[in-house]
Every structure is written in structure tokens, then in C-alpha cells.
Amino acid sequence: ILAEGDAILLNIYHVIEVNPAKWPKVNAAGGKAFADFMVARETQEVIKTFGTDKFGSPLFFPDAGKKVEDMGK
């Protein structure tokens, strides 16, 4: 039985920039811009509050810059 807050329910999303030296056709500038956007303070604040109005609590936890043991908190 799984319960709310159980670590097994944690579904972490990542943003990873592709190495342009290995994949020369990649849009490295676009990838960096997207990664920078996702970890920006403003975006993390939107993630922190997303779903609160409709569901009463956020649907996601902003984890950019956190240690693994602190994720989901």
C-alpha cells in the first residue's frame, strides 16, 4: 500500500543539456536557454504553486539546486 508522501511515489523530472561536441547538429543555444529557464527562480516559483488554485495543493515540487535527499520536500 502506498501513502501520500511515500518516497516511491516521487517522480523526478530532469533537464539535461546535450553535448554539442558529441552531437554537432543539436541546438545547443536553445537547449541552454531552456535549461536556464527551467531552473530560474521565477520558473521554480511557478512550479511550486502550479495546481494550488484548482486542487488545493501544488502538483509539483521545485527541486532545482537541491540535494537528492531533499528532493520532493
C-alpha positions in Angstrom: 0.0 0.0 0.0 1.3 3.4 -1.0 0.7 6.5 1.0 0.9 10.2 0.2 4.5 11.3 0.8 5.9 7.8 0.2 9.4 8.2 -1.4 8.5 5.5 -4.0 5.9 7.9 -5.4 8.5 10.6 -6.1 8.7 11.2 -9.9 11.7 13.4 -10.6 11.9 15.3 -13.9 15.3 16.4 -15.2 16.5 18.8 -17.8 19.9 17.8 -19.4 21.8 19.8 -22.0 23.1 17.7 -24.9 26.9 17.8 -25.6 27.3 19.7 -28.9 30.8 18.2 -29.3 29.2 14.7 -29.5 26.0 15.8 -31.3 27.0 18.7 -33.6 23.5 19.1 -35.0 22.0 19.8 -31.6 20.6 23.3 -31.0 23.0 23.9 -28.0 21.9 27.5 -27.6 18.3 26.6 -27.5 19.0 23.7 -25.1 20.9 26.0 -22.7 18.2 28.6 -22.9 15.5 26.0 -22.0 17.6 24.6 -19.1 18.3 28.1 -17.8 14.6 28.9 -18.0 13.6 25.7 -16.1 16.0 26.3 -13.2 15.3 30.1 -13.0 13.9 31.3 -9.7 10.7 32.6 -11.4 10.0 29.3 -13.1 10.7 27.4 -9.9 8.1 29.6 -8.2 5.5 28.8 -10.9 6.2 25.1 -10.5 5.9 25.5 -6.7 2.4 26.9 -6.9 1.1 25.1 -10.0 -2.3 23.3 -9.3 -2.9 25.0 -6.0 -5.9 27.1 -7.2 -7.6 24.0 -8.7 -6.6 21.2 -6.4 -5.8 22.9 -3.1 -2.1 21.9 -3.2 0.7 22.0 -5.7 1.1 19.2 -8.2 4.9 19.5 -8.3 7.8 20.4 -6.1 10.6 22.6 -7.5 13.8 20.8 -6.9 16.4 22.8 -8.9 19.6 23.0 -7.0 18.5 20.6 -4.2 20.5 17.7 -2.9 19.0 14.3 -3.8 17.9 13.6 -0.2 16.0 16.9 -0.1 14.0 16.4 -3.3 10.3 16.3 -3.0 10.3 18.4 0.1 
